[in-house]
Amino acid sequence: MRPAEGEKIHFELLRNKTGQERLKMALDLNELVKKIAADGIRYQRPNISQTELNKQLALRIRHD
């Protein structure tokens, strides 16, 4: 399958989902991104407190 064909199928599948299903997918993806970012911070700073981790996550998320 060529990338353009896969993209076409992907968007068709998304169009067939309800707004609620698409919103849930977006929120789930957002949670996954935050988890990956938190894991990366913890890997670099294993002894980081939860408070400091939250601050670092906020900085990464709002980074311009």
C-alpha positions in Angstrom: 0.0 0.0 0.0 1.3 3.4 -0.9 1.3 6.2 1.7 -1.4 8.2 -0.1 -3.6 5.1 -0.1 -3.1 4.5 3.5 -3.8 8.2 4.3 -7.1 8.0 2.3 -8.2 4.9 4.2 -7.2 6.4 7.5 -9.3 9.5 6.9 -12.2 7.5 5.7 -12.1 5.5 8.9 -12.0 8.7 10.9 -15.0 10.1 9.0 -17.0 7.1 9.9 -16.5 7.6 13.6 -18.9 9.7 15.7 -17.7 13.0 17.1 -17.7 11.4 20.5 -15.4 8.6 19.3 -13.0 11.1 17.6 -12.9 13.2 20.8 -12.1 10.1 22.9 -9.3 9.2 20.4 -7.8 12.7 20.7 -8.0 12.7 24.5 -6.4 9.2 24.7 -3.6 10.3 22.4 -3.1 13.4 24.6 -2.8 11.2 27.6 -0.3 8.9 25.8 1.8 11.9 24.8 1.9 13.2 28.4 2.8 9.7 29.7 5.7 9.4 27.2 6.9 12.9 28.1 6.7 12.1 31.9 8.6 8.8 31.3 11.3 10.8 29.4 11.7 13.2 32.3 11.8 10.4 34.9 14.5 8.6 32.8 16.6 11.8 32.9 15.9 12.5 36.5 15.0 9.3 38.4 14.6 11.0 41.8 12.3 13.8 40.6 9.4 14.6 42.9 5.8 14.5 41.6 5.6 18.3 42.1 8.7 19.0 40.1 7.7 16.4 37.4 4.4 18.3 37.0 6.3 21.6 36.6 8.6 20.0 34.0 5.7 18.6 32.1 3.9 22.0 32.0 7.1 23.6 30.7 7.4 20.9 27.9 3.8 21.2 26.9 3.7 25.0 26.7 7.2 25.3 25.2 7.0 27.8 22.3 
